[in-house]
Amino acid sequence: MTQLYRIAGLMVQMESFGRTVEQAKPYLTEETGEPDIVIHSQWQNLQKMAPHLSEDSCEYLSTGSSFYRQLLEYDGMLLHASAVVMDGRAYLFSAPCGTGKSTHTKLWLQVFGERAQILNDDKPALRLEEGSFYAYGTPWSGKHDVSLNVRVPVGGICVLQRGEENRIEPYSGTMAIYDILAQTVRSKNPAMMEKLLTLMGILLEKVPVWRMECNMDPSAAQVSYAAMSGKDRIC
């Protein structure tokens, strides 16, 4: 099934089925014109490399990968993260699978109630537009499909680690670059890889990056929000 979508501010033509079609429904558009990005289904190629995956899973992964590779042409990138919106800013929590990204952002919903919303629970898109970075929801939003089709200014990025106590600190330098690069789509094309590294350099200049050790106590949300928002106390 070939449809037109508005994703991350771009017109996207996508041929897809199953889970991908369902999760992309909020992004359908009746606009006409030439698409910025064209995604062809390549799930068969992925399943040959990963025969343990279902057709549906291969479709979801391959369409997402195609979108994010092409997004780089529009100063955009994937960040494997759970993104929460509060008071008009998006805060992204990134880490390898199983670390507790979704658990942490759910604490924001628990602590702050309706002030907080999940923008995307797995693969938000980041785009540099007019000198600032914005986060977007996308159809590639994890197994629970938690996503909003909106654009929000990025307030900060936090690399999460599990810990006994809640501690957060500014994060920069080589390790920060490595940790963020490890959670995005890396191209085998040298020119595209150079473009990604350039975009990441701008991201680290413009967006505050943090590193946090956290537990599962609700106070973890208070600690991260207070630091990343620049507020010493919770309003």
C-alpha positions as CSV (number, residue, x, y, z in Angstrom):
1,M,0.0,0.0,0.0
2,T,1.5,3.3,-1.1
3,Q,0.5,6.4,0.8
4,L,1.6,10.0,1.4
5,Y,2.6,11.1,4.9
6,R,3.8,14.3,6.6
7,I,6.6,13.1,8.9
8,A,9.2,15.4,10.5
9,G,7.9,18.3,8.4
10,L,8.6,16.5,5.2
11,M,6.3,14.9,2.5
12,V,7.0,11.2,2.6
13,Q,5.8,8.6,0.1
14,M,5.9,5.1,1.6
15,E,4.9,1.7,0.4
16,S,4.3,-0.4,3.5
17,F,2.0,-2.9,5.3
18,G,1.1,-4.3,8.7
19,R,2.4,-2.6,11.8
20,T,4.0,0.2,9.8
21,V,0.8,1.2,8.2
22,E,-1.1,1.2,11.5
23,Q,1.5,3.3,13.3
24,A,1.7,5.8,10.4
25,K,-2.0,6.6,10.3
26,P,-1.7,9.8,12.4
27,Y,0.8,11.0,9.8
28,L,-1.3,10.5,6.7
29,T,-1.8,13.7,4.6
30,E,-4.1,14.7,1.8
31,E,-1.5,17.1,0.5
32,T,-0.3,16.6,-3.1
33,G,2.9,17.2,-4.9
34,E,6.3,15.7,-5.1
35,P,7.5,13.8,-2.0
36,D,10.7,14.8,-0.3
37,I,11.4,11.2,0.7
38,V,10.4,8.0,-1.0
39,I,10.4,4.8,0.9
40,H,10.2,1.5,-0.9
41,S,9.6,-1.7,1.1
42,Q,12.9,-3.7,1.4
43,W,11.8,-6.1,4.1
44,Q,12.8,-9.2,2.1
45,N,16.5,-8.1,2.2
46,L,16.4,-7.7,5.9
47,Q,14.7,-11.0,6.5
48,K,17.4,-12.8,4.6
49,M,20.0,-11.4,7.0
50,A,17.7,-11.9,10.0
51,P,15.5,-14.9,9.3
52,H,14.3,-15.0,13.0
53,L,12.4,-11.8,12.5
54,S,8.8,-11.7,11.2
55,E,7.8,-10.1,7.9
56,D,6.0,-7.4,9.9
57,S,9.1,-6.6,12.0
58,C,11.4,-6.5,9.0
59,E,9.0,-4.1,7.3
60,Y,8.9,-1.8,10.3
61,L,12.7,-1.8,10.7
62,S,13.5,-1.4,7.0
63,T,11.1,1.5,6.4
64,G,12.4,3.3,9.5
65,S,16.0,2.8,8.4
66,S,15.2,4.1,4.9
67,F,13.5,7.2,6.3
68,Y,16.3,8.1,8.6
69,R,19.0,7.6,6.0
70,Q,17.2,10.0,3.7
71,L,16.3,12.4,6.5
72,L,20.0,13.3,6.7
73,E,19.6,15.2,3.4
74,Y,17.3,17.5,5.3
75,D,19.5,18.2,8.3
76,G,17.8,15.5,10.3
77,M,18.8,12.4,12.2
78,L,17.4,9.6,14.4
79,L,18.1,9.4,18.0
80,H,17.2,6.1,19.7
81,A,15.5,7.7,22.7
82,S,12.3,8.2,24.7
83,A,11.3,11.9,24.3
84,V,9.1,13.6,26.8
85,V,7.6,17.1,26.3
86,M,7.0,19.5,29.2
87,D,6.3,23.2,29.2
88,G,6.9,23.4,25.5
89,R,10.3,21.7,25.4
90,A,11.3,18.2,24.4
91,Y,13.7,16.3,26.6
92,L,15.3,13.2,25.1
93,F,16.6,10.2,27.1
94,S,18.9,8.0,25.2
95,A,20.6,4.7,26.1
96,P,21.0,1.1,24.8
97,C,17.9,-1.1,24.9
98,G,16.9,-2.3,28.3
99,T,18.5,0.6,30.2
100,G,15.2,2.1,31.2
101,K,14.5,5.0,28.9
102,S,10.7,4.4,28.7
103,T,10.6,3.7,32.4
104,H,12.2,7.1,33.2
105,T,9.9,9.1,30.9
106,K,6.9,7.3,32.4
107,L,8.0,8.7,35.8
108,W,7.7,12.2,34.3
109,L,4.0,11.4,33.5
110,Q,3.6,10.0,37.0
111,V,5.2,13.0,38.7
112,F,4.0,15.9,36.5
113,G,0.7,14.6,35.3
114,E,-0.9,16.4,32.3
115,R,2.0,18.8,32.1
116,A,4.1,16.0,30.5
117,Q,3.5,14.0,27.3
118,I,5.5,11.4,25.5
119,L,6.6,12.7,22.1
120,N,8.0,9.5,20.9
121,D,9.0,6.4,22.9
122,D,11.7,4.9,20.6
123,K,12.9,6.8,17.5
124,P,12.1,10.6,17.5
125,A,13.5,12.6,14.6
126,L,15.7,15.6,15.2
127,R,16.0,18.4,12.6
128,L,18.1,21.5,12.4
129,E,15.8,24.3,11.2
130,E,16.6,28.0,11.1
131,G,19.5,27.5,13.5
132,S,17.6,25.5,16.2
133,F,17.0,21.8,16.8
134,Y,13.4,20.5,16.9
135,A,12.2,17.0,17.9
136,Y,9.4,15.3,16.0
137,G,7.2,12.3,16.6
138,T,7.4,9.5,14.0
139,P,5.6,6.3,13.2
140,W,8.7,4.4,14.4
141,S,7.7,4.7,18.0
142,G,8.4,1.3,19.6
143,K,6.3,-1.7,20.4
144,H,3.7,0.3,22.4
145,D,3.4,2.9,19.6
146,V,3.6,6.0,21.8
147,S,4.0,9.1,19.7
148,L,2.6,12.5,18.8
149,N,2.7,14.1,15.4
150,V,4.1,17.4,16.5
151,R,7.3,19.5,16.4
152,V,8.8,20.7,19.7
153,P,12.0,22.6,20.4
154,V,14.7,20.4,22.0
155,G,15.4,21.4,25.6
156,G,18.1,18.8,26.2
157,I,19.5,15.3,25.7
158,C,20.4,13.0,28.5
159,V,22.4,9.7,28.3
160,L,21.0,7.4,30.9
161,Q,22.7,4.8,33.0
162,R,21.3,2.7,35.8
163,G,22.4,3.7,39.3
164,E,21.6,3.4,43.0
165,E,21.2,7.1,43.4
166,N,19.9,9.9,41.1
167,R,22.8,11.9,39.8
168,I,22.9,14.2,36.7
169,E,25.8,16.2,35.3
170,P,26.7,18.0,32.0
171,Y,28.2,15.7,29.4
172,S,30.6,16.7,26.7
173,G,33.7,15.6,24.8
174,T,34.6,12.3,23.1
175,M,32.5,10.0,25.2
176,A,29.4,12.2,24.7
177,I,29.9,12.1,20.9
178,Y,30.4,8.3,21.0
179,D,27.3,7.6,23.2
180,I,25.0,9.7,20.9
181,L,26.6,8.3,17.7
182,A,26.0,4.8,19.0
183,Q,22.2,5.6,19.2
184,T,21.6,6.8,15.7
185,V,21.7,5.4,12.1
186,R,25.3,5.4,10.7
187,S,25.8,5.4,7.0
188,K,28.4,3.3,5.2
189,N,28.7,6.1,2.6
190,P,31.7,8.3,3.6
191,A,30.0,11.5,2.4
192,M,26.8,10.8,4.4
193,M,28.8,9.8,7.4
194,E,30.7,13.1,7.2
195,K,27.4,14.9,7.0
196,L,26.1,13.1,10.1
197,L,29.2,14.0,12.1
198,T,28.9,17.6,11.0
199,L,25.2,17.7,12.1
200,M,26.1,16.0,15.4
201,G,28.8,18.7,16.0
202,I,26.2,21.4,15.6
203,L,23.8,19.5,17.9
204,L,26.4,19.3,20.7
205,E,27.0,23.0,20.3
206,K,23.4,24.1,20.4
207,V,21.7,21.5,22.7
208,P,22.7,20.8,26.3
209,V,23.7,17.2,26.8
210,W,23.6,15.5,30.2
211,R,24.6,12.2,31.7
212,M,22.5,10.7,34.4
213,E,22.7,7.7,36.8
214,C,19.2,7.0,37.9
215,N,17.0,4.6,39.8
216,M,13.3,3.9,39.4
217,D,12.1,6.2,42.2
218,P,9.8,9.0,41.0
219,S,12.3,11.5,42.4
220,A,14.5,10.6,39.3
221,A,12.1,12.6,37.2
222,Q,12.3,15.6,39.5
223,V,16.1,15.5,39.4
224,S,16.4,15.3,35.6
225,Y,13.8,18.0,35.0
226,A,15.3,20.4,37.5
227,A,18.7,20.1,35.9
228,M,17.7,20.0,32.2
229,S,15.2,22.8,32.5
230,G,17.5,25.0,34.5
231,K,15.0,25.2,37.3
232,D,16.2,24.6,40.9
233,R,12.8,23.6,42.1
234,I,9.7,22.0,40.7
235,C,7.0,24.6,39.9
